[in-house]
Amino acid sequence: MNLWKPSKFLLATTLAACALLVSFSATAQIQLLDKVIAIVDDDVVLQSELDLRVASVYAQIQQSGTQPPPQEILLQQVLDRLISERLQLNIAYSAGVRIPDEELNMAMARIAAGNKLSMEQYVEQIHAQGQTVANIREEIRNEMTLMRVQQGKVMRRIRISEQELDNFLNSEEGRFLTSPDVNVGQILLSVQSSSSTADADKVLARANDLRAQTIAGTDFRQLAIANSADQSALQGGDLGWRKMAQLPGVFIDAVEDMGLGEISEPIRSGAGYHLLKLYERRGGGEQLIEQHFARHILIKPNQIRDQDTTVAELNSLRDRVLAGEDFAELAKEFSEDPGSGLKGGELGWSTPGMFVPEFEQTMNGIAVDEISAPFSSQFGWHILQVTERRKQDFSGDILRNRAENMLRQRKYEEELQVWLQEIRDEAFIEIKESSKS
């Protein structure tokens, strides 16, 4: 049942009772204010909801210039959607999913900004369309709730095996989608298929001469305009941004090993000799991330030990470490972090975003083996020591994560429809006769 507002079933019953009371008057005209058109478990869909949604959908269809379907088909589609939404919202409410007002406000601000409106202009637009801000807020809140419950329920059903991931990465499509973007220029010196070896060697010598000129400082684009036989010559040889996998096969090996601004050795293809210049690269390549190996001692204020006493105790422990006592032994004895305390305060190798901001700021700001001053986080007060730092290449992990996310998104829509059908099959749904919208 909807826990955020009175039950629509109770509301419908009350409306019906009011209508019955009116009928007791001999001169009164019975007028049905609203009626239930679908029972969904212990909730209901009202005729007024259907009418409002149909009117909204019909207006959107007209605005798009599309021919609307027959009214009975539109009614059925909208009713099915309302029933599906009611089932999902009830699951969300039962699971404790809530959209705080602050998050809702930020969502409305993003919608306004996306339409290049200020919030004041957005509100004016809502009123001009005959809507109320309260209704729009409720619609947006429901949409955010639906998205959250769908992601929570559907994503956990999707499994990507390591073999499936490997197969995708090794496929032509996988290599294309996960390849980096490169901005490349080229100079092509043609070699006719009928050319002799001596003639081809002359073209190669000319290519090497052009390469030497670019290395000496001559502008690559000027040389391309004056010398390249490729159709990109008048654009200075610029091929623009492309996926690495979109480049000709003979280019890929060269570009993979090139640094920014570097000029390739002459590359032979069926068309002749090519010189390539790598201007920019996005994605792919080595992804070096700084890691810290840290340990800490956590002490939490309580009813007996106030904040000042907590900080004083940590300062005392810090002085003892600086005087030569073992950090790990003190952490085992005094730290109130059950996860790391038994391990001498060790937190292992970290990656950015692993800890709360206050912790990471301190960790990044101290030298190796330095003991930090006491600092606070949402967990209490800490002293911290970084014992090692290293830069680790995570390009393989990042690539696999990107590929896994692609595969998950592909499976998501299919799995979402399966889940929606399952929850509908398991629900009690009774559709009443509805009046025309």
C-alpha positions in Angstrom: 0.0 0.0 0.0 1.2 3.5 -0.7 2.7 4.7 2.6 3.2 8.3 1.5 -0.4 9.3 1.2 -3.9 8.0 2.2 -4.9 4.8 0.5 -6.7 5.4 -2.7 -9.0 2.4 -1.8 -10.0 4.3 1.4 -10.4 7.5 -0.6 -12.6 5.7 -3.2 -14.7 4.1 -0.5 -15.2 7.5 1.2 -16.3 9.1 -2.1 -18.8 6.3 -2.7 -20.2 6.7 0.8 -20.6 10.5 0.2 -22.5 9.8 -3.0 -24.8 7.4 -1.1 -25.5 10.0 1.5 -26.5 12.5 -1.2 -29.0 10.0 -2.6 -31.0 10.1 0.6 -32.2 13.6 -0.3 -35.3 13.5 -2.6 -34.2 16.6 -4.5 -30.5 15.7 -4.7 -28.9 14.7 -8.0 -26.6 11.7 -7.6 -23.2 12.6 -9.0 -20.3 10.1 -8.9 -17.1 12.1 -8.1 -14.7 9.3 -8.9 -14.5 5.6 -9.2 -12.1 2.7 -9.0 -11.1 1.2 -12.4 -8.5 -1.2 -11.2 -7.6 -3.0 -7.9 -3.9 -3.6 -7.7 -3.1 -5.8 -4.6 -4.3 -3.6 -1.7 -4.1 -0.4 -3.8 -6.3 1.1 -6.5 -6.2 3.1 -9.7 -8.8 5.8 -10.0 -10.7 7.0 -13.1 -9.4 10.5 -12.5 -5.8 9.2 -12.6 -6.5 7.5 -15.9 -8.2 10.6 -17.4 -5.3 12.9 -16.4 -2.6 10.5 -17.8 -4.5 9.9 -21.0 -4.9 13.7 -21.5 -1.2 14.2 -20.9 -0.1 11.4 -23.3 -2.5 12.6 -25.9 -1.1 16.1 -25.7 2.4 14.8 -26.1 1.5 12.7 -29.1 -0.2 15.7 -30.8 2.8 17.9 -30.0 5.1 15.5 -31.7 3.0 15.5 -34.8 2.3 11.8 -34.6 -1.1 10.2 -35.4 -2.6 9.0 -32.1 -3.9 5.4 -31.8 -7.6 4.7 -31.4 -8.9 5.8 -28.0 -9.6 2.3 -26.7 -6.0 1.3 -27.5 -4.6 4.4 -25.8 -6.8 3.8 -22.8 -5.6 0.2 -22.4 -1.9 1.1 -22.8 -2.1 3.9 -20.3 -4.0 1.8 -17.8 -1.4 -1.0 -18.1 1.3 1.6 -17.5 -0.5 2.9 -14.3 -0.9 -0.7 -13.0 2.8 -1.4 -13.6 3.8 1.8 -11.9 1.6 1.1 -8.9 3.1 -2.4 -8.4 6.7 -0.9 -8.6 5.9 2.0 -6.3 4.4 -0.4 -3.7 7.6 -2.6 -3.9 9.7 0.6 -3.4 7.7 1.8 -0.4 7.9 -1.6 1.2 11.6 -1.7 0.7 12.0 1.8 2.3 12.9 3.6 -0.9 12.5 7.4 -0.3 13.5 10.4 -2.4 14.5 13.2 0.0 13.3 16.7 -0.8 16.9 17.9 -1.3 17.5 15.2 -4.0 14.1 16.1 -5.6 15.0 19.8 -5.6 18.3 19.0 -7.4 16.5 16.9 -10.0 14.1 19.8 -10.7 17.0 22.2 -11.0 18.7 19.9 -13.5 15.5 19.7 -15.6 15.2 23.5 -15.6 18.9 23.9 -16.6 18.5 21.2 -19.3 15.7 23.4 -20.8 17.8 26.5 -20.4 15.4 27.9 -17.8 15.8 29.4 -14.3 13.8 27.8 -11.6 11.4 30.8 -11.6 10.9 30.4 -15.4 10.4 26.6 -14.9 7.7 27.2 -12.3 6.0 29.8 -14.6 6.1 27.2 -17.4 4.4 24.6 -15.2 1.6 27.0 -14.3 1.2 28.1 -18.0 0.6 24.4 -18.9 -2.2 24.2 -16.3 -0.2 22.1 -13.9 0.8 22.7 -10.2 4.3 22.5 -8.8 3.1 20.0 -6.2 1.8 17.6 -8.9 5.0 18.0 -11.0 7.1 17.3 -7.9 5.1 14.2 -7.2 5.5 13.0 -10.8 9.2 13.5 -10.7 9.5 11.8 -7.3 7.6 8.8 -8.6 9.8 8.6 -11.7 13.0 8.7 -9.6 11.5 6.1 -7.2 10.6 3.8 -10.2 14.1 4.2 -11.6 15.7 3.3 -8.2 13.6 0.2 -7.6 14.1 -1.0 -11.2 17.9 -0.7 -10.9 17.9 -2.3 -7.5 15.8 -5.2 -8.5 16.9 -5.8 -12.1 20.7 -5.2 -11.9 21.1 -7.8 -9.2 19.6 -10.4 -11.6 22.2 -9.8 -14.3 25.3 -11.9 -14.2 28.3 -11.4 -16.5 30.7 -14.3 -16.4 34.4 -13.9 -16.9 34.2 -16.0 -20.0 31.4 -13.9 -21.4 33.5 -10.8 -20.7 36.6 -12.3 -22.4 34.6 -13.3 -25.5 33.2 -9.7 -25.8 36.6 -8.1 -25.4 38.1 -10.4 -28.0 35.3 -9.8 -30.5 35.5 -7.2 -33.3 32.7 -5.2 -31.7 34.3 -5.4 -28.2 37.6 -4.1 -29.5 35.8 -1.3 -31.3 33.7 -0.1 -28.3 36.5 -0.3 -25.8 39.3 1.2 -28.1 40.6 4.7 -27.3 39.7 7.7 -29.4 42.5 9.3 -31.3 43.0 12.5 -33.2 45.4 11.7 -36.1 46.8 13.5 -39.1 48.4 11.8 -42.1 50.5 12.5 -45.2 50.1 10.0 -48.0 52.7 9.6 -50.7 51.2 7.4 -53.5 53.0 4.4 -55.0 51.4 3.0 -58.2 50.8 -0.7 -58.2 52.9 -0.9 -61.4 55.8 1.0 -59.9 59.2 -0.6 -59.8 61.1 -1.2 -56.6 63.4 1.7 -57.5 60.5 4.1 -57.9 59.0 2.9 -54.6 62.3 3.5 -52.9 62.3 7.1 -54.1 58.9 7.6 -52.6 60.1 6.1 -49.3 63.2 8.4 -49.3 60.8 11.4 -49.9 58.6 10.2 -47.0 61.7 10.0 -44.7 62.7 13.5 -45.8 59.2 14.9 -44.9 59.4 13.2 -41.5 62.8 14.8 -40.9 61.3 18.2 -41.8 58.5 17.8 -39.3 60.9 16.7 -36.5 63.0 19.7 -37.3 59.9 21.9 -36.7 58.1 22.3 -40.0 54.3 22.3 -39.5 52.9 18.9 -40.3 49.6 20.4 -41.7 51.5 22.6 -44.2 53.5 19.6 -45.4 50.2 17.6 -45.8 48.6 20.4 -47.9 51.6 20.6 -50.2 52.5 16.9 -50.5 49.7 14.5 -49.4 47.8 12.6 -52.0 45.0 11.7 -49.6 41.6 13.4 -49.8 42.3 14.9 -46.4 45.2 17.0 -47.8 43.3 20.3 -48.0 42.4 19.9 -44.3 46.0 19.6 -43.4 45.8 15.8 -43.4 43.5 15.9 -40.4 41.5 12.6 -40.0 39.7 14.0 -36.9 38.7 12.0 -33.9 38.2 8.3 -34.6 38.0 5.2 -32.6 41.4 3.4 -32.8 39.6 0.4 -34.2 38.2 2.5 -37.1 41.7 3.2 -38.4 43.1 1.0 -41.2 44.8 -2.1 -39.8 48.3 -0.9 -40.9 47.8 2.3 -38.8 46.7 0.7 -35.6 50.0 -0.9 -34.5 51.9 2.3 -35.2 49.4 4.6 -33.4 49.2 2.3 -30.3 52.9 2.9 -29.6 53.1 6.6 -30.5 53.3 9.4 -28.0 51.4 12.7 -28.3 52.9 14.8 -31.0 55.0 12.0 -32.4 55.5 11.4 -36.1 55.5 7.7 -37.2 58.0 6.1 -39.4 56.8 5.7 -43.0 54.1 3.0 -43.1 53.6 1.0 -46.3 50.1 0.2 -47.5 48.6 -0.8 -50.9 48.2 3.0 -51.6 51.8 4.0 -50.8 53.7 5.4 -47.8 51.9 7.1 -44.9 53.3 9.5 -42.2 51.0 9.7 -39.2 51.0 12.3 -36.4 49.1 11.7 -33.2 47.6 14.9 -31.9 45.4 13.7 -29.0 44.3 10.5 -27.4 41.2 9.9 -25.1 40.8 6.7 -23.1 42.8 3.5 -23.4 46.5 3.4 -22.7 48.1 3.1 -19.3 46.0 4.4 -16.4 48.3 5.0 -13.5 46.6 5.5 -10.2 48.3 6.5 -7.0 47.7 4.1 -4.2 48.4 4.4 -0.5 49.2 1.7 2.0 47.9 3.2 5.3 47.0 2.3 8.9 45.1 4.2 11.5 43.9 4.3 15.0 40.2 5.2 15.6 38.7 6.5 18.8 35.1 7.5 19.1 33.7 10.1 21.6 31.0 8.7 23.9 29.0 9.6 27.0 32.1 9.2 29.2 34.7 10.5 26.8 34.0 13.9 25.2 35.6 15.2 22.0 38.4 17.0 23.8 39.3 14.0 25.8 39.2 11.8 22.6 41.6 14.2 20.8 43.9 14.3 23.9 44.1 10.5 23.9 45.0 10.3 20.2 47.7 13.0 20.7 49.1 10.9 23.5 49.2 7.8 21.3 50.8 9.8 18.5 53.5 11.0 20.9 54.1 7.4 22.0 54.6 6.3 18.3 57.0 9.3 17.7 58.9 8.2 20.8 59.5 4.8 19.3 56.5 2.6 20.3 55.1 0.3 17.7 52.1 1.8 15.8 50.6 -1.7 15.1 50.7 -2.7 18.8 49.0 0.5 19.9 46.3 0.1 17.2 45.6 -3.5 18.4 45.2 -2.2 22.0 43.4 1.1 21.5 41.7 1.3 18.1 38.0 1.1 18.0 37.8 0.1 14.4 37.0 -3.6 14.6 37.9 -4.2 10.9 41.5 -3.0 11.1 42.3 -3.0 14.8 43.2 -6.6 15.0 45.5 -6.1 12.0 47.5 -3.3 13.7 45.3 -0.7 12.0 46.3 -1.7 8.5 43.8 -0.8 5.7 45.7 -2.3 2.8 46.3 -0.7 -0.6 43.7 2.0 -1.3 42.4 3.5 -4.5 40.8 7.0 -4.9 37.3 7.2 -3.6 37.7 4.2 -1.3 37.5 6.2 1.9 35.5 9.2 3.1 36.8 12.6 1.9 38.3 13.7 5.3 40.3 10.5 5.4 41.6 10.7 1.8 42.5 14.4 2.2 44.7 13.6 5.2 46.1 10.5 3.5 47.1 12.5 0.4 48.6 15.3 2.5 51.1 13.6 4.7 54.6 12.2 3.8 55.4 8.5 3.9 55.9 7.3 7.6 54.6 10.6 9.0 51.9 10.4 11.7 49.0 12.7 11.1 47.5 15.0 13.7 44.2 13.9 15.0 41.3 14.5 12.5 37.6 13.7 12.5 35.3 11.9 10.2 31.8 10.6 10.4 33.2 7.5 12.2 35.1 9.3 15.0 38.6 10.7 15.4 41.7 9.2 13.8 45.5 9.4 13.6 46.9 8.0 10.3 50.2 6.8 8.9 51.0 6.1 5.2 53.7 3.5 5.1 54.0 3.1 1.3 52.9 4.8 -1.9 52.9 3.5 -5.4 51.4 4.1 -8.9 49.6 1.2 -10.3 48.4 0.6 -13.8 44.7 -0.1 -13.7 44.1 0.2 -17.5 43.1 -3.5 -17.7 40.6 -3.2 -14.8 39.2 0.0 -16.2 38.8 -1.6 -19.6 37.0 -4.7 -18.2 34.7 -2.5 -16.1 33.7 -0.5 -19.2 33.0 -3.7 -21.1 31.1 -5.2 -18.2 28.9 -2.0 -17.9 28.2 -2.2 -21.7 27.1 -5.8 -21.4 24.9 -5.1 -18.3 23.2 -2.2 -20.1 22.4 -4.5 -23.0 20.9 -7.1 -20.8 19.1 -4.5 -18.6 16.1 -3.7 -20.9 15.4 -7.4 -21.6 15.6 -8.3 -18.0 13.5 -5.3 -16.9 10.6 -6.5 -19.1 10.9 -10.1 -17.7 10.8 -8.7 -14.1 7.9 -6.4 -14.8 5.9 -9.4 -16.2 6.8 -11.5 -13.2 5.6 -8.9 -10.6 2.4 -8.5 -12.6 1.9 -12.3 -12.7 2.3 -12.5 -9.0 0.0 -9.6 -8.1 -3.8 -9.5 -7.6 -5.2 -7.3 -10.4 -8.8 -6.7 -11.1 -9.8 -4.3 -13.8 -13.2 -2.7 -13.6 -15.2 -1.3 -16.5 -13.8 2.2 -17.3 -15.6 5.1 -18.7 -14.3 6.8 -21.8 -11.7 9.4 -21.3 
